[in-house]
């Protein structure tokens, strides 16, 4: 990555300075150069001389100077064709420019690593405040975690695509968690609306689908008021996807705030769920209901228990729907036209769906 970083800068210098400009690492390997054919070549002797000098070194018709970094040891050096005063000036200016770029990159890298360690719960809460001050983080800035799951393994292209959507690298961080998971930690305004977060997720989904042809599922955590809370937002985004895959499998964008009762059911012990179903359907098993009847129930709930509206949506006579509801009451003992019974039945269907998903797990 560092070679690519340096390459972009020195190529901009090519038109200004009519000299070959390049960068070597501590082993003497050319990792960036305005003369592309030289990239990958070796300059070991020059590297050895640089390791013993903090000033300019002239070797083989080129002038070299160390690129200063946080590390005390020599890591990189810039070289310029020639050994005259102009070459020395160009070399000094290039070293300053590349040093500044490297410093910004290191800070960004350090910040991203710090964020990743917080998300993975690898940092003690007491150390987060001190480290955030060291890295010039705003500890009380609200942030939200977006967990982006890919259906298939992806390479670094996915990171590049998501990063291009959010160009402010000091506020928004795109982090690779696993072969299938990316995380976006995005700074947001206070009291951000959930609709705005859903729009952000939709933009990510559409861009990845268009540019990389990959299918994604995106979980959104709640707003973390402080840096130390982003681990909670990350876990919420994970839970949003897990719960959504059970109760809203057709959705590809899932918010923790919108999980509703599904979140509670998902965290119940299976024994309690099984006991609940046996108590609710003591009179008759839910398995006695055929597909048509279950579809009718679904539409009845979608239309807020309105008989007339449901019959219209199902293209059946009102009396036909009433007959089906009476049939359900006879089998299960629950009258869906009564609000309390409808709630119990709705929860029972969700519990049954949850238990079925547990049975299907490997």
Secondary structure, 3 states (H helix, E strand, C coil): CHHHHHHHHHHHHCCCCCCCEEEEECCCEEEEECCHHHCCCECHHHHHHHHCCCCCEEECCEEEEECCCCCCCCCEEEEEECCCHHHHHHHHHHHHHHHHHHHHHHHHHHHHHHHHHHHCCCCCHHHHHHHHHHCCCCCCCCEEEEEEEECCCCCCHHHHHHHHHCCCCCCCEEEECCCCEEEEEEECCCCCCHHHHHHHHHHHHHHHHHHHCCCEEEEECCCECCHHHHHHHHHHHHHHHHHHHHHCCCCCEEEHHHCCHHHHHHCCCHHHHHHHHHHHCCCCCHHHCCHHHHHHHHHHHHCCCCHHHHHHHHCCCHHHHHHHHHHHHHHHCCCCCCHHHHHHHHHHHHHHHHHHHHHHCC
